[in-house]
Amino acid sequence: MEYVKEIKLSLENKPGTLSTVSELLGANAINIIAFYVSTEGQKGTLRFVANDPEKAINVLTTAGYGVSTKEVLACEAPHHPGGLNAILKPLKLAGINVDYIYPCLGTGAMTVLIIGVEDPERAEKVLKENWIRILGPELYHF
């Protein structure tokens, strides 16, 4: 089982909120590797993967943020037309719903996607059977 830890924060949807979180993490030498932001009305959600998830959780919790975590898959997407579907189609055929998906930042020549699913163990098995490379904690050191 090769998972990475995603951190989730509920935030106010107002100017500067994301900047404040980013500044706090940066001041504590925590790098955001991948992130996804969504808003609805007055509330927003930030999901992200950090280079040091335990430290990020500690820093955010100490600063008063409500933090939750989830194990997610990080997988390398083939870099060619239809590459995304090389990941999505096996999951579809196995009846696994993708709750959300977002890319990593600065992973060089490869494209790494973070995928949230209900059953990461089953999804990992399906993807590996279809020759998709799954990254674990080594992602924290890219």
N, C-alpha and C positions, 0 to 999 in steps of 0.2 A: 504494500500500500504506500503510494507516493503522493502525498498531498501537501498543499501549502495552506497556511492559515490566513484567512481573510478576516479583516477587522471591519466592523460595521458600526457607524455612528448615525444617530438621528440628530439633525441640526435644524436651526431656524433658517428659513429661506429669506435671507437678507444680505445686503452687500457686505463683504468683508469676512463672512463666516468661514468660508473655505480658506481664505488667506490666513486667518488666525490659527486654524488647525495646521496648515502647512508650515507656518512660521514656528509654531511650538515644536513640531516634529523635527524641522531642520535645525533648530537651536539645540536639539538633543542628539544630533548626528544620526537621525533616522531618515532613510531614503524611501520615498514612495516608488515602488516598482511598477505598480499597475493601479488604476483607480476607475471607478464608475460613480457618477453623480446623477441623481434624479431628484426632481422636485415636484411637489403637488401642493398648491396653495401656499400656506405659511410654513410648511415643513419640507425638509429635504433629507436625503439619505446619501451618505458617503460610504462606499465599500472600497476597500483598498488592501493591497498586499504591500508590506514593508520589508526592508532588508533585515530587520530585527523585530519580529512580531511581539515577542514578550516585552521588550523594552518599550515599544510603541504602546502596548496595552497599559503598561505601568505608568508611563508619562501621561497618557490621556486620562486614565482613571484618577491619578493624583491631581490633575487639573480640573476634575469634576465632570468629565464627560461620561455618559452612559455608553459602555462599550459591549458589544457582543461579538462572538467569533464563530466561524464556520470553516470546516475543511472543504477546500475546493480543488478542482483539478487544474493543473497548468500543463498545457500540451502544445507541442510544436505543430503549427499548421503548415502543410506543404505549400511552397511558394510557386504556385502555378494556377492558371484559371481552373476554378472548381476546387481549389485547395481547402476552402472552408467546408465544402460539402463532403470532403474526405473524412471530416470529423463528424459532421452533422448526420450524414446518411446512416452510418452504422448505429448511431444512437437512436435514430428514427426507427430503423428496422428492429431494434431491440425493445422498442416501446418506452424509451427513456426520454423524458421531457427535459429540455434545457430551460432552466428558470431564467438565466441571464448569461451573458458572455461579454467579455471586454478584453482589449489587448494590453500587453505589457509595454512599458516604455523602454527604449534604449537597449534592446536585446541583440543589437548588431544585425547580421544578415538574416537571422531567423525571425519568424513571427511566432510569438508565444501568446496563447490565449488563456484567459482565466475563465473557467466554466463552472457555474453553479448548478448542481443537480441534486435531486432528493437522495439518491443512492450513489455516492461517489465510488464506492467499492465496485459496484456492478458496472458503472460507466467506465471506470478504469480498465476493467477486464475486457469489455467490448472494444474499447479503443486500442488496447495493446494487441488484441487478436486481429485488428485491422492495420497493424504496423504504424500506429500513431505513437510518437515518442511522448512519454509522460515525464514531466520534471517534478522533482520533489524539493526538499530544502536547498538543493544546490542553486535554485532560482534566486535565493536571497543574496547570492554572491556574484551575480552577473554584473 
